[in-house]
Amino acid sequence: MFPAKNGRLSWQEALKFINKCPVCGVEYVPEKARLFAQNEKANLVHISCKSCHGNFIAMVLVMQGGISTIGMVSDLNFEDAKRLHVLPPVNIDELIEGRKYINNNDLILKIV
């Protein structure tokens, strides 16, 4: 087990379980991970790959019985993740309007 700080496992130590970039497989440098949000139970961490420059956002839950992590590949840099995570979720009306905009402007055909 990792050394605890104040009787608890630190989020930095927990990152040793997220040790490879999901895009290219190169090992992360855990010291380069940056915390952008934290509460009593969860830590939101941004990691950038030194090799492919891909970004990864992870939620690290440090509990008395162990740790749990969940993450996703992202196009957000650290500053964007820090800024955007506090915004309210997209509501259903915004989702519908976005879909209408995509359909009405043939955006899918323009991407392909």
C-alpha positions as CSV (number, residue, x, y, z in Angstrom):
1,M,0.0,0.0,0.0
2,F,1.1,3.6,-0.6
3,P,2.1,5.9,2.2
4,A,-0.9,7.9,3.6
5,K,-1.0,11.6,4.3
6,N,-3.0,12.5,7.4
7,G,-4.1,8.8,7.5
8,R,-5.4,8.9,3.9
9,L,-4.0,7.8,0.6
10,S,-3.1,10.9,-1.5
11,W,-4.4,11.3,-5.0
12,Q,-0.9,11.5,-6.3
13,E,-0.1,8.1,-5.0
14,A,-3.3,6.7,-6.4
15,L,-2.3,7.9,-9.9
16,K,0.3,5.1,-10.0
17,F,-2.6,2.9,-11.1
18,I,-3.2,5.1,-14.1
19,N,0.3,4.6,-15.5
20,K,-0.1,4.5,-19.3
21,C,-1.6,6.8,-21.9
22,P,-4.7,5.2,-23.3
23,V,-3.9,6.6,-26.8
24,C,-0.3,5.6,-27.4
25,G,0.6,3.4,-24.4
26,V,3.6,5.5,-23.2
27,E,4.0,5.7,-19.4
28,Y,2.8,8.9,-17.8
29,V,4.9,10.9,-15.6
30,P,2.7,11.0,-12.4
31,E,4.4,14.2,-11.2
32,K,3.1,16.0,-14.3
33,A,-0.6,15.3,-13.3
34,R,-2.4,18.4,-12.2
35,L,-5.3,18.6,-9.8
36,F,-8.1,20.9,-10.9
37,A,-11.0,20.1,-8.6
38,Q,-11.2,18.3,-5.2
39,N,-13.7,17.6,-2.5
40,E,-13.8,15.2,0.5
41,K,-14.3,12.1,-1.7
42,A,-13.1,12.9,-5.3
43,N,-10.2,14.4,-7.1
44,L,-10.4,15.6,-10.7
45,V,-7.0,15.3,-12.3
46,H,-5.7,16.3,-15.8
47,I,-2.8,14.4,-17.4
48,S,-1.0,15.2,-20.6
49,C,1.0,12.6,-22.5
50,K,4.6,13.6,-23.1
51,S,4.7,11.4,-26.3
52,C,1.4,12.0,-28.2
53,H,0.3,15.1,-26.3
54,G,-3.1,13.6,-25.8
55,N,-5.0,14.7,-22.7
56,F,-6.7,12.5,-20.1
57,I,-9.1,13.5,-17.3
58,A,-9.4,11.2,-14.3
59,M,-11.6,11.1,-11.3
60,V,-9.7,9.6,-8.4
61,L,-11.8,8.4,-5.4
62,V,-9.7,7.7,-2.4
63,M,-11.7,5.7,0.2
64,Q,-10.9,4.0,3.4
65,G,-11.2,0.6,1.7
66,G,-9.1,1.5,-1.3
67,I,-9.2,3.6,-4.4
68,S,-11.3,3.8,-7.5
69,T,-10.5,5.7,-10.7
70,I,-12.4,6.5,-13.9
71,G,-11.1,8.5,-16.7
72,M,-11.6,9.6,-20.3
73,V,-9.5,10.8,-23.2
74,S,-10.2,14.5,-23.8
75,D,-9.3,17.3,-26.1
76,L,-9.3,19.8,-23.2
77,N,-6.1,21.2,-21.9
78,F,-5.7,21.8,-18.2
79,E,-7.0,25.4,-18.2
80,D,-10.1,24.4,-20.2
81,A,-10.8,21.5,-17.9
82,K,-10.4,23.8,-14.9
83,R,-12.7,26.4,-16.4
84,L,-15.4,24.2,-17.9
85,H,-16.0,21.7,-15.1
86,V,-17.9,24.3,-13.0
87,L,-20.4,25.1,-15.7
88,P,-23.9,23.6,-15.4
89,P,-24.7,20.5,-17.4
90,V,-26.3,20.8,-20.8
91,N,-30.0,20.7,-20.5
92,I,-32.4,18.8,-22.8
93,D,-33.5,21.9,-24.7
94,E,-29.9,22.8,-25.5
95,L,-29.3,19.3,-26.7
96,I,-32.3,19.4,-29.0
97,E,-31.3,22.8,-30.4
98,G,-27.8,21.6,-31.0
99,R,-29.1,18.5,-32.9
100,K,-31.4,20.7,-35.0
101,Y,-28.5,23.0,-35.8
102,I,-26.4,20.0,-36.9
103,N,-29.2,18.6,-39.1
104,N,-30.3,22.0,-40.6
105,N,-26.7,22.9,-41.6
106,D,-25.7,19.4,-42.9
107,L,-22.7,19.5,-40.6
108,I,-22.3,15.7,-40.6
109,L,-22.0,15.7,-44.4
110,K,-19.4,18.5,-44.2
111,I,-17.2,16.5,-41.8
112,V,-17.2,13.4,-43.9
